[in-house]
Amino acid sequence: MKPDTSRPPDQSAPKLLDQLQRAIRIRHYSIRTEEAYVHWVRRYIRFHGLRHPREMGAREVTRFLSHLASERDVAAATQQQALSALLFLYKVVLEIDLPWLDDLVRPKKPARLPTVLNVDEVARILAAMPPGHGLLARLLYGTGMRLMECLRLRIKEVDFTRREILIRDGKGAKDRVTMLPESLVLPLREEFARARVFYEQDRAAGRAGVYLPHALERKYPTAGQEWAWFWVFPAEGLSVDPRSGVERRHHLHEKGLQRALKRAVAAAGVARQVSVHTLRHSFATHLLQAGYDIRTVQELLGHSDVSTTMIYTHVLNRGGRGVVSPVDRLGARWLAANENAVADFNGRIANSSAFSEGLRRF
């Protein structure tokens, strides 16, 4: 009988989920991507009875994705996110580059048109927003920023002189510039004064500075304590940084704005499925309605491809693709050909004494 030459597992080796987190942080993925990937890998392992992913392959991944679609009835985007997490696990963390990874059928996300509010609906919703979140909602509609782009704004990124906002590290790790609406200059200055109070409190208490991205805290140890890096919309309370474990002041949580908007939509009597992102959709559509060039709108939104921006052209009050329906042309021709008859009919209606007889003859 041959002796067992297999090595026992290294007890000092980091756990799989710890390896996953480390690989994500090395690549500077967002904290939400990290949370999502860890969540899906953990569910994948539990679904298969705590088996190690090295022992599984295409069959197990397919079974898990099918379970999400058929039994959990998740959206295609959610299924795609789960698949991306598993591909990252196998290719990056486990360094398993197997042919079946590329052969997996990716869930197809259905093409859906965005919900867009008209100007009156936007006005009613913004009027119903509470003071604490009203400025955030107006900024989202007035600049086209995404929710987290707005919440993560720092003092140094708002330029009152040039009337512009610099959006750092947006979707796709890209920077871009958008306008600062003139009507929001004074409210934003007041918000700066409110943030300054929290900043002074933190400095007086000797608290840690705000979070800095991409290891800037090691390169510039005191930058997080500078006013320029402070949040425009700081939270009232302190929180523990999930990555470093340091207690510090973070920006406002997105749930507060989402709940406030939901209540405002109900109070405004808008019978639509409205989310915070709907304000961004409405921003783009209303700019196109005002006659601005689609390339300009593309740059303001931060879209890589103009085809993404073109989806907003469906609500420009011009019908499908700006085409005039043939039935409308038919109606115009009939009116032109029967102009005299229509005028005669209108005249008979105006003459109340001859109305009945005129209607019968017409």
C-alpha positions in Angstrom: 0.0 0.0 0.0 1.5 3.4 -1.1 1.8 6.0 1.6 -0.4 9.1 1.4 1.8 11.8 0.0 -0.8 14.5 -0.2 -0.1 17.5 2.0 -2.5 18.5 4.7 -4.2 21.9 4.1 -2.1 24.9 5.2 -3.9 26.2 8.3 -2.1 29.5 7.9 -3.4 30.1 4.4 -6.1 32.8 4.1 -9.7 31.6 3.7 -11.2 31.7 0.2 -13.5 34.7 0.9 -10.5 36.6 2.3 -8.5 35.8 -0.8 -11.5 37.0 -2.9 -11.6 40.3 -0.9 -7.9 40.8 -1.3 -8.0 40.3 -5.1 -10.9 42.8 -5.4 -9.2 45.4 -3.3 -5.9 45.1 -5.3 -7.9 46.0 -8.4 -9.6 49.0 -6.7 -13.1 47.7 -7.2 -15.8 49.6 -5.3 -16.9 48.5 -1.9 -20.3 47.6 -3.4 -18.7 45.3 -6.0 -16.8 43.6 -3.2 -19.9 43.1 -1.1 -21.8 41.7 -4.2 -19.1 39.3 -5.2 -18.6 38.0 -1.7 -22.3 37.5 -1.4 -22.7 35.5 -4.6 -19.6 33.3 -4.0 -20.9 32.5 -0.5 -24.4 31.6 -1.9 -22.8 29.5 -4.6 -20.8 27.5 -2.1 -23.8 27.0 0.2 -26.0 26.0 -2.7 -23.7 23.1 -3.4 -23.4 21.9 0.2 -20.2 23.8 1.2 -18.1 22.1 -1.5 -14.9 23.9 -2.5 -15.2 25.7 -5.9 -12.1 23.8 -7.0 -14.1 20.6 -6.9 -16.8 22.1 -9.1 -17.1 23.3 -12.7 -19.4 24.2 -15.5 -22.2 21.9 -14.4 -22.4 23.4 -10.9 -22.2 27.0 -12.1 -25.0 26.3 -14.6 -27.1 24.7 -12.0 -26.7 27.6 -9.7 -27.6 30.2 -12.3 -30.6 28.1 -13.4 -31.7 28.0 -9.8 -31.5 31.8 -9.6 -33.6 32.2 -12.7 -36.2 29.5 -12.4 -36.7 29.2 -8.6 -35.6 32.5 -7.3 -37.0 34.4 -10.3 -34.2 37.0 -10.3 -33.7 39.6 -13.0 -31.3 39.0 -15.8 -29.0 41.7 -14.5 -28.9 40.0 -11.1 -28.1 36.7 -12.7 -25.3 38.4 -14.7 -23.8 39.8 -11.6 -23.7 36.4 -10.0 -22.0 35.0 -13.1 -19.4 37.8 -13.1 -18.6 37.0 -9.4 -18.1 33.4 -10.2 -15.9 34.1 -13.2 -13.8 36.4 -11.1 -13.5 33.7 -8.5 -12.3 31.1 -10.9 -10.1 33.2 -13.2 -8.5 35.6 -10.7 -8.6 34.1 -7.3 -8.3 30.4 -8.0 -6.4 31.0 -11.3 -8.3 28.3 -13.0 -8.6 29.1 -16.7 -10.8 26.3 -18.0 -12.5 26.3 -21.5 -16.0 26.0 -19.9 -15.6 29.5 -18.4 -15.9 31.1 -21.8 -18.5 28.7 -23.1 -21.1 29.6 -20.4 -24.2 31.1 -21.8 -24.6 34.6 -20.3 -28.1 35.7 -19.3 -29.5 38.1 -21.8 -30.7 41.4 -20.3 -34.0 42.5 -21.8 -33.9 45.8 -23.6 -36.2 48.1 -21.6 -36.9 51.8 -22.2 -36.2 54.0 -19.2 -39.0 55.7 -17.3 -38.9 59.5 -17.9 -40.9 62.1 -16.1 -42.4 65.2 -17.7 -41.4 68.6 -16.4 -44.6 69.0 -14.4 -44.1 65.7 -12.7 -40.5 66.5 -11.8 -41.6 69.9 -10.4 -44.3 68.3 -8.2 -41.9 65.6 -6.9 -39.2 68.1 -6.1 -41.7 70.3 -4.3 -42.7 67.4 -2.1 -39.2 66.5 -1.1 -38.2 67.2 2.5 -35.6 70.0 3.0 -32.9 67.5 4.1 -33.0 65.6 0.8 -34.4 68.2 -1.5 -31.1 69.6 -2.6 -29.8 66.1 -3.4 -32.8 65.4 -5.6 -32.4 68.8 -7.4 -28.7 68.1 -8.0 -29.5 64.7 -9.5 -32.1 66.2 -11.9 -30.1 69.3 -12.6 -26.7 67.7 -13.3 -27.5 64.1 -14.5 -25.2 62.6 -11.8 -25.7 59.1 -10.6 -26.8 58.6 -7.0 -23.4 57.6 -5.5 -21.6 60.2 -7.6 -23.6 62.9 -5.9 -23.3 61.5 -2.4 -19.5 61.1 -2.8 -18.9 64.7 -3.8 -16.1 66.4 -2.0 -15.6 70.1 -1.3 -12.8 70.5 -3.8 -14.9 69.1 -6.7 -17.4 71.9 -6.7 -16.3 75.0 -8.6 -18.6 78.0 -7.9 -16.5 80.3 -10.1 -16.7 78.2 -13.2 -20.2 76.9 -12.3 -19.1 73.3 -12.8 -18.8 70.0 -10.8 -16.0 67.6 -11.3 -17.1 64.0 -11.0 -14.2 61.8 -9.9 -14.0 58.1 -10.4 -17.5 57.7 -11.9 -18.8 54.5 -13.5 -16.0 52.8 -15.3 -13.4 54.6 -13.2 -13.8 57.7 -15.4 -13.8 61.4 -14.6 -16.1 64.0 -16.2 -17.4 67.5 -15.7 -21.0 68.6 -15.5 -22.7 71.9 -15.0 -23.5 73.5 -11.6 -27.1 74.9 -12.0 -27.3 78.6 -11.2 -30.4 78.1 -9.0 -28.5 75.6 -6.8 -25.4 77.8 -6.1 -26.9 79.5 -3.0 -28.3 76.2 -1.5 -24.9 74.5 -2.1 -23.1 77.3 -0.3 -25.4 76.8 2.6 -24.7 73.1 2.5 -21.0 73.9 2.6 -21.5 75.9 5.8 -23.4 73.0 7.3 -20.6 70.6 6.3 -18.0 72.9 7.8 -19.7 72.6 11.2 -19.2 68.8 11.1 -15.6 69.2 9.8 -14.7 71.5 12.7 -16.3 69.1 15.2 -14.2 66.2 13.8 -11.0 68.2 14.0 -11.6 69.4 17.5 -12.4 65.8 18.6 -9.2 64.5 16.9 -11.2 62.0 14.8 -9.7 60.2 11.8 -10.1 62.0 8.5 -12.5 61.0 5.8 -11.9 58.0 3.6 -9.5 58.5 0.7 -9.6 56.2 -2.4 -6.8 54.1 -3.9 -4.3 54.1 -1.0 -4.0 57.9 -1.1 -4.1 57.8 2.7 -0.7 56.1 2.7 0.7 58.6 0.2 -0.8 61.7 1.8 -1.4 60.7 5.5 -3.0 64.0 6.5 -5.1 64.7 3.3 -8.2 63.1 4.8 -8.2 65.8 7.5 -8.1 68.6 5.1 -11.3 70.6 4.3 -10.8 70.2 0.5 -11.3 66.4 0.9 -14.3 66.6 3.2 -17.8 65.4 2.1 -20.3 67.9 0.7 -23.0 65.8 2.2 -21.6 64.4 5.4 -23.6 62.0 7.7 -24.6 63.3 11.1 -23.2 60.2 12.8 -20.0 58.3 12.7 -19.5 54.9 11.2 -16.9 52.2 11.0 -15.0 51.8 7.7 -15.7 48.2 6.6 -12.2 47.9 5.1 -10.0 49.5 7.7 -12.1 49.2 10.8 -11.5 52.9 11.5 -14.4 55.0 12.9 -14.8 58.1 10.9 -17.5 60.3 9.3 -18.8 59.1 6.1 -21.2 60.7 3.5 -25.0 60.4 3.7 -26.4 56.9 3.1 -28.2 56.3 -0.1 -31.2 54.7 1.6 -32.3 58.0 3.1 -32.7 59.7 -0.3 -34.3 56.7 -1.8 -37.0 56.5 0.9 -37.6 60.3 0.8 -38.1 60.2 -3.0 -40.5 57.3 -2.7 -42.6 59.3 -0.2 -42.4 62.4 -2.4 -43.6 60.5 -5.5 -46.7 59.3 -3.6 -47.4 62.8 -2.1 -47.1 64.3 -5.6 -49.6 61.9 -7.0 -47.3 60.6 -9.7 -48.5 57.1 -10.8 -45.1 55.9 -12.1 -42.4 53.5 -11.0 -39.9 56.2 -10.1 -36.4 55.6 -8.7 -33.6 58.0 -8.0 -32.1 57.1 -11.4 -35.3 58.3 -13.0 -34.1 61.9 -12.3 -31.0 61.2 -14.4 -33.2 59.8 -17.3 -35.4 62.9 -17.1 -32.3 65.2 -17.1 -31.1 63.7 -20.4 -34.4 63.6 -22.1 -35.3 67.2 -21.2 -32.0 68.4 -22.5 -32.6 66.7 -25.8 -36.1 68.2 -25.9 -34.6 71.6 -25.4 -32.5 71.1 -28.5 -29.1 70.3 -27.1 -26.8 68.2 -29.2 -26.8 64.5 -28.3 -23.0 64.4 -28.1 -23.1 67.1 -25.4 -25.6 65.1 -23.5 -23.4 62.0 -23.9 -20.5 63.9 -22.3 -22.6 65.2 -19.4 -23.9 61.7 -18.7 -20.4 60.0 -19.0 -21.6 57.5 -21.6 -18.8 55.7 -23.5 -20.9 55.2 -26.6 -23.5 57.6 -28.1 -25.8 54.7 -28.8 -26.4 54.5 -25.0 -27.5 58.1 -25.0 -29.7 57.6 -28.0 -32.2 55.6 -26.0 -33.6 58.9 -24.6 -34.7 60.0 -28.1 -37.8 57.7 -27.7 -39.6 60.3 -25.6 -39.2 63.5 -27.6 -42.9 63.9 -28.3 -42.3 63.0 -32.0 -43.7 59.5 -32.0 -41.7 56.4 -32.7 -38.3 57.5 -34.2 -39.8 60.9 -35.1 -42.0 59.3 -37.8 -45.3 60.9 -38.6 -48.1 58.2 -38.7 -49.7 57.8 -42.2 -53.1 58.1 -40.6 -52.2 61.6 -39.6 -51.2 62.4 -43.1 -54.5 60.9 -44.4 -56.4 63.1 -42.0 -54.6 66.2 -43.2 -55.3 65.4 -46.8 -59.0 64.7 -46.1 -59.3 68.1 -44.3 -57.7 69.9 -47.2 -59.9 68.2 -49.8 -63.1 68.9 -47.8 -62.3 72.3 -46.5 -65.5 73.9 -47.9 -67.7 71.1 -46.5 -66.1 71.5 -43.1 -66.5 75.3 -43.1 -70.2 74.9 -44.2 -70.7 72.4 -41.4 -69.2 74.7 -38.8 -71.4 77.5 -40.0 -74.5 75.5 -39.7 -73.6 74.5 -36.1 -73.1 78.2 -35.3 -76.6 78.9 -36.6 -78.7 77.3 -33.8 -82.0 77.7 -35.7 -80.7 75.6 -38.6 -78.6 73.2 -36.6 -80.8 70.1 -36.9 -81.5 70.5 -40.6 -77.8 71.2 -41.3 -76.6 68.2 -39.4 -79.0 65.9 -41.3 -78.0 67.3 -44.7 -74.3 67.1 -43.9 
